[in-house]
Amino acid sequence: MIKKTPIEVEEMMKMNRPIHIIDVREVDEVADGKIPGAINIPLGLLEFRMHELDKSVEYTMVCRSGGRSGKATQLLESHGYTVVNMVGGMMSWEGPTE
């Protein structure tokens, strides 16, 4: 499993490198703020919505602390997606939110 720190993710965003973030927290958690541009797909729905994702794109998975995003990363990797887990989750995120 590939992992990136919140600082590495924020640096990629600052360099305007394409980054596709999926926030697997529940809708009410995301209402408190998410990384700009992140798509919210709660972990419980990911299996049913993975057909919406492009296997040629690398996705960065985010949750509150890194646990759920780790599970999401394993699920998507097992189906052939290129995925990175942001360790520490939103609890460690110091960048902008929307």
Biopython code that builds the backbone (N, CA, C, O; Angstrom):
import numpy as np
from Bio.PDB.StructureBuilder import StructureBuilder

atoms = [
    (1, "MET", "N", (0.850, -1.183, 0.000)),
    (1, "MET", "CA", (0.000, 0.000, 0.000)),
    (1, "MET", "C", (0.893, 1.242, 0.000)),
    (1, "MET", "O", (1.776, 1.392, 0.844)),
    (2, "ILE", "N", (0.643, 2.114, -0.955)),
    (2, "ILE", "CA", (1.381, 3.371, -1.041)),
    (2, "ILE", "C", (0.739, 4.370, -0.078)),
    (2, "ILE", "O", (-0.485, 4.484, -0.001)),
    (3, "LYS", "N", (1.591, 5.089, 0.651)),
    (3, "LYS", "CA", (1.096, 6.073, 1.611)),
    (3, "LYS", "C", (1.740, 7.418, 1.348)),
    (3, "LYS", "O", (2.890, 7.496, 0.917)),
    (4, "LYS", "N", (0.986, 8.482, 1.612)),
    (4, "LYS", "CA", (1.519, 9.835, 1.542)),
    (4, "LYS", "C", (1.071, 10.561, 2.801)),
    (4, "LYS", "O", (0.004, 10.294, 3.352)),
    (5, "THR", "N", (1.911, 11.479, 3.236)),
    (5, "THR", "CA", (1.548, 12.293, 4.389)),
    (5, "THR", "C", (0.657, 13.448, 3.910)),
    (5, "THR", "O", (0.655, 13.781, 2.725)),
    (6, "PRO", "N", (-0.093, 14.050, 4.828)),
    (6, "PRO", "CA", (-0.870, 15.229, 4.448)),
    (6, "PRO", "C", (-0.001, 16.338, 3.842)),
    (6, "PRO", "O", (-0.441, 17.056, 2.944)),
    (7, "ILE", "N", (1.221, 16.472, 4.333)),
    (7, "ILE", "CA", (2.132, 17.496, 3.803)),
    (7, "ILE", "C", (2.479, 17.192, 2.344)),
    (7, "ILE", "O", (2.519, 18.103, 1.517)),
    (8, "GLU", "N", (2.729, 15.913, 2.020)),
    (8, "GLU", "CA", (3.024, 15.535, 0.637)),
    (8, "GLU", "C", (1.830, 15.810, -0.280)),
    (8, "GLU", "O", (2.000, 16.274, -1.408)),
    (9, "VAL", "N", (0.628, 15.522, 0.209)),
    (9, "VAL", "CA", (-0.585, 15.772, -0.580)),
    (9, "VAL", "C", (-0.753, 17.270, -0.812)),
    (9, "VAL", "O", (-1.059, 17.698, -1.925)),
    (10, "GLU", "N", (-0.553, 18.062, 0.230)),
    (10, "GLU", "CA", (-0.695, 19.511, 0.096)),
    (10, "GLU", "C", (0.355, 20.077, -0.871)),
    (10, "GLU", "O", (0.052, 20.980, -1.651)),
    (11, "GLU", "N", (1.584, 19.550, -0.824)),
    (11, "GLU", "CA", (2.631, 20.017, -1.735)),
    (11, "GLU", "C", (2.257, 19.719, -3.184)),
    (11, "GLU", "O", (2.496, 20.543, -4.066)),
    (12, "MET", "N", (1.669, 18.545, -3.436)),
    (12, "MET", "CA", (1.230, 18.208, -4.793)),
    (12, "MET", "C", (0.169, 19.206, -5.261)),
    (12, "MET", "O", (0.180, 19.631, -6.417)),
    (13, "MET", "N", (-0.732, 19.574, -4.378)),
    (13, "MET", "CA", (-1.783, 20.532, -4.721)),
    (13, "MET", "C", (-1.181, 21.903, -5.035)),
    (13, "MET", "O", (-1.613, 22.572, -5.974)),
    (14, "LYS", "N", (-0.191, 22.318, -4.256)),
    (14, "LYS", "CA", (0.439, 23.624, -4.463)),
    (14, "LYS", "C", (1.187, 23.688, -5.787)),
    (14, "LYS", "O", (1.305, 24.759, -6.383)),
    (15, "MET", "N", (1.692, 22.550, -6.249)),
    (15, "MET", "CA", (2.421, 22.493, -7.517)),
    (15, "MET", "C", (1.472, 22.335, -8.699)),
    (15, "MET", "O", (1.904, 22.176, -9.841)),
    (16, "ASN", "N", (0.176, 22.381, -8.410)),
    (16, "ASN", "CA", (-0.859, 22.219, -9.439)),
    (16, "ASN", "C", (-0.728, 20.902, -10.188)),
    (16, "ASN", "O", (-1.104, 20.804, -11.356)),
    (17, "ARG", "N", (-0.195, 19.893, -9.513)),
    (17, "ARG", "CA", (-0.161, 18.564, -10.110)),
    (17, "ARG", "C", (-1.556, 17.964, -9.969)),
    (17, "ARG", "O", (-2.213, 18.139, -8.943)),
    (18, "PRO", "N", (-2.005, 17.253, -11.008)),
    (18, "PRO", "CA", (-3.351, 16.669, -10.904)),
    (18, "PRO", "C", (-3.411, 15.682, -9.739)),
    (18, "PRO", "O", (-2.597, 14.763, -9.645)),
    (19, "ILE", "N", (-4.366, 15.885, -8.875)),
    (19, "ILE", "CA", (-4.538, 14.990, -7.737)),
    (19, "ILE", "C", (-6.029, 14.732, -7.568)),
    (19, "ILE", "O", (-6.839, 15.659, -7.543)),
    (20, "HIS", "N", (-6.366, 13.472, -7.455)),
    (20, "HIS", "CA", (-7.763, 13.059, -7.353)),
    (20, "HIS", "C", (-7.974, 12.493, -5.953)),
    (20, "HIS", "O", (-7.488, 11.409, -5.628)),
    (21, "ILE", "N", (-8.700, 13.234, -5.138)),
    (21, "ILE", "CA", (-8.886, 12.860, -3.735)),
    (21, "ILE", "C", (-10.297, 12.336, -3.528)),
    (21, "ILE", "O", (-11.271, 12.958, -3.952)),
    (22, "ILE", "N", (-10.396, 11.197, -2.876)),
    (22, "ILE", "CA", (-11.694, 10.648, -2.489)),
    (22, "ILE", "C", (-11.737, 10.614, -0.972)),
    (22, "ILE", "O", (-10.906, 9.977, -0.327)),
    (23, "ASP", "N", (-12.711, 11.303, -0.418)),
    (23, "ASP", "CA", (-12.913, 11.364, 1.029)),
    (23, "ASP", "C", (-13.965, 10.320, 1.377)),
    (23, "ASP", "O", (-15.117, 10.429, 0.958)),
    (24, "VAL", "N", (-13.566, 9.307, 2.146)),
    (24, "VAL", "CA", (-14.473, 8.193, 2.449)),
    (24, "VAL", "C", (-15.198, 8.364, 3.784)),
    (24, "VAL", "O", (-15.790, 7.411, 4.291)),
    (25, "ARG", "N", (-15.157, 9.574, 4.359)),
    (25, "ARG", "CA", (-15.907, 9.827, 5.590)),
    (25, "ARG", "C", (-17.398, 9.918, 5.283)),
    (25, "ARG", "O", (-17.804, 10.036, 4.128)),
    (26, "GLU", "N", (-18.196, 9.860, 6.334)),
    (26, "GLU", "CA", (-19.637, 9.993, 6.185)),
    (26, "GLU", "C", (-19.984, 11.444, 5.831)),
    (26, "GLU", "O", (-19.209, 12.360, 6.107)),
    (27, "VAL", "N", (-21.138, 11.637, 5.228)),
    (27, "VAL", "CA", (-21.568, 12.957, 4.764)),
    (27, "VAL", "C", (-21.530, 14.000, 5.881)),
    (27, "VAL", "O", (-21.093, 15.128, 5.655)),
    (28, "ASP", "N", (-21.986, 13.634, 7.090)),
    (28, "ASP", "CA", (-21.996, 14.607, 8.186)),
    (28, "ASP", "C", (-20.584, 15.000, 8.612)),
    (28, "ASP", "O", (-20.373, 16.122, 9.072)),
    (29, "GLU", "N", (-19.613, 14.095, 8.467)),
    (29, "GLU", "CA", (-18.224, 14.425, 8.805)),
    (29, "GLU", "C", (-17.653, 15.401, 7.773)),
    (29, "GLU", "O", (-16.944, 16.343, 8.125)),
    (30, "VAL", "N", (-17.964, 15.168, 6.517)),
    (30, "VAL", "CA", (-17.459, 16.013, 5.436)),
    (30, "VAL", "C", (-18.040, 17.421, 5.534)),
    (30, "VAL", "O", (-17.404, 18.386, 5.112)),
    (31, "ALA", "N", (-19.242, 17.540, 6.088)),
    (31, "ALA", "CA", (-19.877, 18.848, 6.240)),
    (31, "ALA", "C", (-19.024, 19.795, 7.091)),
    (31, "ALA", "O", (-19.148, 21.013, 6.972)),
    (32, "ASP", "N", (-18.161, 19.240, 7.948)),
    (32, "ASP", "CA", (-17.277, 20.059, 8.784)),
    (32, "ASP", "C", (-16.071, 20.575, 8.005)),
    (32, "ASP", "O", (-15.295, 21.374, 8.530)),
    (33, "GLY", "N", (-15.904, 20.132, 6.765)),
    (33, "GLY", "CA", (-14.796, 20.587, 5.928)),
    (33, "GLY", "C", (-14.077, 19.431, 5.268)),
    (33, "GLY", "O", (-13.859, 18.381, 5.873)),
    (34, "LYS", "N", (-13.713, 19.644, 4.014)),
    (34, "LYS", "CA", (-12.964, 18.641, 3.268)),
    (34, "LYS", "C", (-11.874, 19.324, 2.468)),
    (34, "LYS", "O", (-11.874, 20.547, 2.325)),
    (35, "ILE", "N", (-10.960, 18.550, 1.956)),
    (35, "ILE", "CA", (-9.891, 19.076, 1.121)),
    (35, "ILE", "C", (-10.534, 19.598, -0.167)),
    (35, "ILE", "O", (-11.359, 18.907, -0.764)),
    (36, "PRO", "N", (-10.169, 20.809, -0.603)),
    (36, "PRO", "CA", (-10.780, 21.364, -1.816)),
    (36, "PRO", "C", (-10.672, 20.400, -3.001)),
    (36, "PRO", "O", (-9.600, 19.872, -3.298)),
    (37, "GLY", "N", (-11.796, 20.188, -3.661)),
    (37, "GLY", "CA", (-11.841, 19.323, -4.839)),
    (37, "GLY", "C", (-12.057, 17.855, -4.541)),
    (37, "GLY", "O", (-12.259, 17.063, -5.462)),
    (38, "ALA", "N", (-12.020, 17.476, -3.274)),
    (38, "ALA", "CA", (-12.206, 16.063, -2.922)),
    (38, "ALA", "C", (-13.634, 15.623, -3.222)),
    (38, "ALA", "O", (-14.588, 16.383, -3.054)),
    (39, "ILE", "N", (-13.753, 14.387, -3.667)),
    (39, "ILE", "CA", (-15.059, 13.783, -3.923)),
    (39, "ILE", "C", (-15.421, 12.948, -2.698)),
    (39, "ILE", "O", (-14.599, 12.168, -2.217)),
    (40, "ASN", "N", (-16.635, 13.103, -2.193)),
    (40, "ASN", "CA", (-17.067, 12.319, -1.033)),
    (40, "ASN", "C", (-17.804, 11.064, -1.494)),
    (40, "ASN", "O", (-18.865, 11.128, -2.114)),
    (41, "ILE", "N", (-17.198, 9.917, -1.168)),
    (41, "ILE", "CA", (-17.853, 8.624, -1.363)),
    (41, "ILE", "C", (-17.669, 7.877, -0.040)),
    (41, "ILE", "O", (-16.598, 7.317, 0.194)),
    (42, "PRO", "N", (-18.679, 7.853, 0.828)),
    (42, "PRO", "CA", (-18.537, 7.157, 2.107)),
    (42, "PRO", "C", (-18.068, 5.710, 1.897)),
    (42, "PRO", "O", (-18.467, 5.044, 0.942)),
    (43, "LEU", "N", (-17.221, 5.249, 2.804)),
    (43, "LEU", "CA", (-16.632, 3.911, 2.676)),
    (43, "LEU", "C", (-17.678, 2.839, 2.397)),
    (43, "LEU", "O", (-17.444, 1.957, 1.572)),
    (44, "GLY", "N", (-18.828, 2.897, 3.069)),
    (44, "GLY", "CA", (-19.863, 1.892, 2.880)),
    (44, "GLY", "C", (-20.458, 1.870, 1.483)),
    (44, "GLY", "O", (-21.077, 0.881, 1.090)),
    (45, "LEU", "N", (-20.279, 2.946, 0.728)),
    (45, "LEU", "CA", (-20.816, 3.025, -0.638)),
    (45, "LEU", "C", (-19.755, 2.810, -1.706)),
    (45, "LEU", "O", (-20.083, 2.666, -2.884)),
    (46, "LEU", "N", (-18.484, 2.787, -1.309)),
    (46, "LEU", "CA", (-17.390, 2.739, -2.276)),
    (46, "LEU", "C", (-17.484, 1.531, -3.207)),
    (46, "LEU", "O", (-17.281, 1.656, -4.415)),
    (47, "GLU", "N", (-17.790, 0.372, -2.645)),
    (47, "GLU", "CA", (-17.872, -0.845, -3.449)),
    (47, "GLU", "C", (-18.925, -0.705, -4.553)),
    (47, "GLU", "O", (-18.761, -1.242, -5.649)),
    (48, "PHE", "N", (-19.994, 0.015, -4.255)),
    (48, "PHE", "CA", (-21.097, 0.168, -5.204)),
    (48, "PHE", "C", (-20.874, 1.312, -6.190)),
    (48, "PHE", "O", (-21.568, 1.410, -7.203)),
    (49, "ARG", "N", (-19.901, 2.180, -5.889)),
    (49, "ARG", "CA", (-19.657, 3.336, -6.752)),
    (49, "ARG", "C", (-18.307, 3.293, -7.454)),
    (49, "ARG", "O", (-17.964, 4.223, -8.184)),
    (50, "MET", "N", (-17.538, 2.233, -7.247)),
    (50, "MET", "CA", (-16.206, 2.200, -7.847)),
    (50, "MET", "C", (-16.257, 2.220, -9.374)),
    (50, "MET", "O", (-15.274, 2.586, -10.018)),
    (51, "HIS", "N", (-17.383, 1.833, -9.958)),
    (51, "HIS", "CA", (-17.514, 1.892, -11.421)),
    (51, "HIS", "C", (-17.449, 3.332, -11.935)),
    (51, "HIS", "O", (-17.231, 3.548, -13.127)),
    (52, "GLU", "N", (-17.635, 4.320, -11.051)),
    (52, "GLU", "CA", (-17.556, 5.731, -11.424)),
    (52, "GLU", "C", (-16.098, 6.198, -11.553)),
    (52, "GLU", "O", (-15.835, 7.278, -12.082)),
    (53, "LEU", "N", (-15.156, 5.381, -11.068)),
    (53, "LEU", "CA", (-13.747, 5.763, -11.039)),
    (53, "LEU", "C", (-13.019, 5.253, -12.283)),
    (53, "LEU", "O", (-13.436, 4.274, -12.903)),
    (54, "ASP", "N", (-11.939, 5.924, -12.633)),
    (54, "ASP", "CA", (-11.144, 5.625, -13.818)),
    (54, "ASP", "C", (-9.872, 4.891, -13.386)),
    (54, "ASP", "O", (-9.091, 5.412, -12.590)),
    (55, "LYS", "N", (-9.668, 3.687, -13.910)),
    (55, "LYS", "CA", (-8.492, 2.900, -13.514)),
    (55, "LYS", "C", (-7.180, 3.495, -14.002)),
    (55, "LYS", "O", (-6.116, 3.077, -13.545)),
    (56, "SER", "N", (-7.225, 4.457, -14.918)),
    (56, "SER", "CA", (-5.990, 5.070, -15.411)),
    (56, "SER", "C", (-5.550, 6.261, -14.552)),
    (56, "SER", "O", (-4.528, 6.889, -14.827)),
    (57, "VAL", "N", (-6.330, 6.564, -13.513)),
    (57, "VAL", "CA", (-6.069, 7.714, -12.641)),
    (57, "VAL", "C", (-5.625, 7.216, -11.261)),
    (57, "VAL", "O", (-6.131, 6.208, -10.767)),
    (58, "GLU", "N", (-4.672, 7.933, -10.641)),
    (58, "GLU", "CA", (-4.282, 7.622, -9.263)),
    (58, "GLU", "C", (-5.184, 8.398, -8.317)),
    (58, "GLU", "O", (-5.373, 9.604, -8.468)),
    (59, "TYR", "N", (-5.739, 7.690, -7.337)),
    (59, "TYR", "CA", (-6.629, 8.312, -6.349)),
    (59, "TYR", "C", (-5.941, 8.345, -4.990)),
    (59, "TYR", "O", (-5.246, 7.405, -4.606)),
    (60, "THR", "N", (-6.146, 9.436, -4.275)),
    (60, "THR", "CA", (-5.657, 9.579, -2.906)),
    (60, "THR", "C", (-6.865, 9.471, -1.985)),
    (60, "THR", "O", (-7.809, 10.254, -2.087)),
    (61, "MET", "N", (-6.823, 8.496, -1.089)),
    (61, "MET", "CA", (-7.938, 8.232, -0.195)),
    (61, "MET", "C", (-7.725, 8.950, 1.133)),
    (61, "MET", "O", (-6.623, 8.956, 1.682)),
    (62, "VAL", "N", (-8.804, 9.559, 1.642)),
    (62, "VAL", "CA", (-8.748, 10.352, 2.868)),
    (62, "VAL", "C", (-9.927, 9.983, 3.767)),
    (62, "VAL", "O", (-11.032, 9.737, 3.282)),
    (63, "CYS", "N", (-9.685, 9.946, 5.085)),
    (63, "CYS", "CA", (-10.773, 9.811, 6.063)),
    (63, "CYS", "C", (-10.413, 10.668, 7.271)),
    (63, "CYS", "O", (-9.632, 11.611, 7.145)),
    (64, "ARG", "N", (-10.959, 10.362, 8.419)),
    (64, "ARG", "CA", (-10.688, 11.175, 9.607)),
    (64, "ARG", "C", (-9.268, 10.949, 10.121)),
    (64, "ARG", "O", (-8.539, 11.907, 10.381)),
    (65, "SER", "N", (-8.871, 9.668, 10.268)),
    (65, "SER", "CA", (-7.567, 9.393, 10.873)),
    (65, "SER", "C", (-6.665, 8.477, 10.042)),
    (65, "SER", "O", (-5.491, 8.310, 10.373)),
    (66, "GLY", "N", (-7.187, 7.891, 8.985)),
    (66, "GLY", "CA", (-6.371, 7.018, 8.140)),
    (66, "GLY", "C", (-6.807, 5.564, 8.119)),
    (66, "GLY", "O", (-6.351, 4.800, 7.269)),
    (67, "GLY", "N", (-7.681, 5.164, 9.038)),
    (67, "GLY", "CA", (-8.131, 3.770, 9.108)),
    (67, "GLY", "C", (-9.075, 3.387, 7.978)),
    (67, "GLY", "O", (-8.835, 2.416, 7.259)),
    (68, "ARG", "N", (-10.140, 4.149, 7.828)),
    (68, "ARG", "CA", (-11.114, 3.850, 6.762)),
    (68, "ARG", "C", (-10.489, 4.028, 5.383)),
    (68, "ARG", "O", (-10.769, 3.259, 4.464)),
    (69, "SER", "N", (-9.644, 5.041, 5.244)),
    (69, "SER", "CA", (-9.012, 5.244, 3.939)),
    (69, "SER", "C", (-8.062, 4.092, 3.620)),
    (69, "SER", "O", (-7.866, 3.756, 2.452)),
    (70, "GLY", "N", (-7.473, 3.486, 4.649)),
    (70, "GLY", "CA", (-6.642, 2.301, 4.443)),
    (70, "GLY", "C", (-7.467, 1.138, 3.913)),
    (70, "GLY", "O", (-7.037, 0.427, 3.005)),
    (71, "LYS", "N", (-8.652, 0.947, 4.482)),
    (71, "LYS", "CA", (-9.555, -0.106, 4.000)),
    (71, "LYS", "C", (-9.996, 0.181, 2.573)),
    (71, "LYS", "O", (-10.058, -0.725, 1.742)),
    (72, "ALA", "N", (-10.305, 1.452, 2.287)),
    (72, "ALA", "CA", (-10.715, 1.844, 0.937)),
    (72, "ALA", "C", (-9.589, 1.601, -0.063)),
    (72, "ALA", "O", (-9.825, 1.155, -1.185)),
    (73, "THR", "N", (-8.360, 1.901, 0.359)),
    (73, "THR", "CA", (-7.202, 1.682, -0.506)),
    (73, "THR", "C", (-7.065, 0.202, -0.842)),
    (73, "THR", "O", (-6.853, -0.156, -2.001)),
    (74, "GLN", "N", (-7.186, -0.658, 0.166)),
    (74, "GLN", "CA", (-7.093, -2.104, -0.069)),
    (74, "GLN", "C", (-8.192, -2.581, -1.005)),
    (74, "GLN", "O", (-7.928, -3.381, -1.904)),
    (75, "LEU", "N", (-9.414, -2.109, -0.814)),
    (75, "LEU", "CA", (-10.539, -2.509, -1.660)),
    (75, "LEU", "C", (-10.280, -2.133, -3.117)),
    (75, "LEU", "O", (-10.411, -2.963, -4.017)),
    (76, "LEU", "N", (-9.913, -0.878, -3.335)),
    (76, "LEU", "CA", (-9.705, -0.429, -4.712)),
    (76, "LEU", "C", (-8.495, -1.089, -5.355)),
    (76, "LEU", "O", (-8.536, -1.441, -6.534)),
    (77, "GLU", "N", (-7.410, -1.263, -4.589)),
    (77, "GLU", "CA", (-6.231, -1.955, -5.129)),
    (77, "GLU", "C", (-6.592, -3.368, -5.575)),
    (77, "GLU", "O", (-6.104, -3.841, -6.601)),
    (78, "SER", "N", (-7.441, -4.038, -4.811)),
    (78, "SER", "CA", (-7.815, -5.426, -5.145)),
    (78, "SER", "C", (-8.641, -5.497, -6.427)),
    (78, "SER", "O", (-8.806, -6.570, -7.006)),
    (79, "HIS", "N", (-9.162, -4.342, -6.870)),
    (79, "HIS", "CA", (-9.929, -4.281, -8.117)),
    (79, "HIS", "C", (-9.141, -3.595, -9.235)),
    (79, "HIS", "O", (-9.709, -3.231, -10.265)),
    (80, "GLY", "N", (-7.842, -3.421, -9.032)),
    (80, "GLY", "CA", (-6.979, -2.919, -10.098)),
    (80, "GLY", "C", (-6.815, -1.412, -10.195)),
    (80, "GLY", "O", (-6.308, -0.914, -11.201)),
    (81, "TYR", "N", (-7.231, -0.679, -9.177)),
    (81, "TYR", "CA", (-7.075, 0.773, -9.183)),
    (81, "TYR", "C", (-5.729, 1.160, -8.585)),
    (81, "TYR", "O", (-5.179, 0.433, -7.758)),
    (82, "THR", "N", (-5.198, 2.310, -9.008)),
    (82, "THR", "CA", (-3.975, 2.868, -8.442)),
    (82, "THR", "C", (-4.395, 3.829, -7.338)),
    (82, "THR", "O", (-5.053, 4.836, -7.598)),
    (83, "VAL", "N", (-4.009, 3.508, -6.100)),
    (83, "VAL", "CA", (-4.528, 4.231, -4.943)),
    (83, "VAL", "C", (-3.418, 4.527, -3.939)),
    (83, "VAL", "O", (-2.493, 3.735, -3.757)),
    (84, "VAL", "N", (-3.531, 5.676, -3.298)),
    (84, "VAL", "CA", (-2.616, 6.109, -2.247)),
    (84, "VAL", "C", (-3.448, 6.398, -1.001)),
    (84, "VAL", "O", (-4.535, 6.967, -1.103)),
    (85, "ASN", "N", (-2.954, 6.016, 0.162)),
    (85, "ASN", "CA", (-3.636, 6.322, 1.418)),
    (85, "ASN", "C", (-2.944, 7.512, 2.082)),
    (85, "ASN", "O", (-1.737, 7.482, 2.318)),
    (86, "MET", "N", (-3.724, 8.572, 2.385)),
    (86, "MET", "CA", (-3.162, 9.706, 3.110)),
    (86, "MET", "C", (-3.166, 9.364, 4.599)),
    (86, "MET", "O", (-4.215, 9.363, 5.243)),
    (87, "VAL", "N", (-1.993, 9.078, 5.129)),
    (87, "VAL", "CA", (-1.872, 8.675, 6.527)),
    (87, "VAL", "C", (-2.183, 9.855, 7.454)),
    (87, "VAL", "O", (-1.851, 11.003, 7.161)),
    (88, "GLY", "N", (-2.818, 9.542, 8.561)),
    (88, "GLY", "CA", (-3.163, 10.581, 9.524)),
    (88, "GLY", "C", (-4.500, 11.250, 9.257)),
    (88, "GLY", "O", (-5.084, 11.865, 10.149)),
    (89, "GLY", "N", (-4.982, 11.130, 8.030)),
    (89, "GLY", "CA", (-6.297, 11.652, 7.672)),
    (89, "GLY", "C", (-6.477, 13.133, 7.940)),
    (89, "GLY", "O", (-5.508, 13.880, 8.072)),
    (90, "MET", "N", (-7.728, 13.542, 8.018)),
    (90, "MET", "CA", (-8.056, 14.949, 8.216)),
    (90, "MET", "C", (-7.602, 15.459, 9.582)),
    (90, "MET", "O", (-7.441, 16.665, 9.767)),
    (91, "MET", "N", (-7.395, 14.556, 10.538)),
    (91, "MET", "CA", (-6.894, 14.979, 11.849)),
    (91, "MET", "C", (-5.488, 15.579, 11.716)),
    (91, "MET", "O", (-5.083, 16.401, 12.538)),
    (92, "SER", "N", (-4.744, 15.165, 10.675)),
    (92, "SER", "CA", (-3.379, 15.663, 10.453)),
    (92, "SER", "C", (-3.311, 16.715, 9.362)),
    (92, "SER", "O", (-2.252, 17.299, 9.130)),
    (93, "TRP", "N", (-4.417, 16.964, 8.693)),
    (93, "TRP", "CA", (-4.443, 17.919, 7.572)),
    (93, "TRP", "C", (-4.372, 19.347, 8.088)),
    (93, "TRP", "O", (-5.187, 19.749, 8.919)),
    (94, "GLU", "N", (-3.415, 20.107, 7.609)),
    (94, "GLU", "CA", (-3.274, 21.510, 8.004)),
    (94, "GLU", "C", (-3.508, 22.464, 6.845)),
    (94, "GLU", "O", (-3.418, 23.682, 7.003)),
    (95, "GLY", "N", (-3.810, 21.903, 5.677)),
    (95, "GLY", "CA", (-4.040, 22.719, 4.496)),
    (95, "GLY", "C", (-5.438, 23.302, 4.451)),
    (95, "GLY", "O", (-6.188, 23.218, 5.424)),
    (96, "PRO", "N", (-5.789, 23.898, 3.309)),
    (96, "PRO", "CA", (-7.112, 24.524, 3.177)),
    (96, "PRO", "C", (-8.232, 23.481, 3.155)),
    (96, "PRO", "O", (-8.025, 22.324, 2.786)),
    (97, "THR", "N", (-9.415, 23.923, 3.557)),
    (97, "THR", "CA", (-10.609, 23.085, 3.492)),
    (97, "THR", "C", (-11.728, 23.893, 2.862)),
    (97, "THR", "O", (-11.676, 25.121, 2.792)),
    (98, "GLU", "N", (-12.738, 23.173, 2.408)),
    (98, "GLU", "CA", (-13.919, 23.855, 1.860)),
    (98, "GLU", "C", (-15.163, 23.252, 2.453)),
    (98, "GLU", "O", (-16.271, 23.678, 2.128)),
]
sb = StructureBuilder()
sb.init_structure("model")
sb.init_model(0)
sb.init_chain("A")
sb.init_seg("    ")
for serial, (resi, resn, name, xyz) in enumerate(atoms, 1):
    if name == "N":
        sb.init_residue(resn, " ", resi, " ")
    sb.init_atom(name, np.array(xyz, "f"), 0.0, 1.0, " ", f" {name:<3s}", serial, name[0])
structure = sb.get_structure()
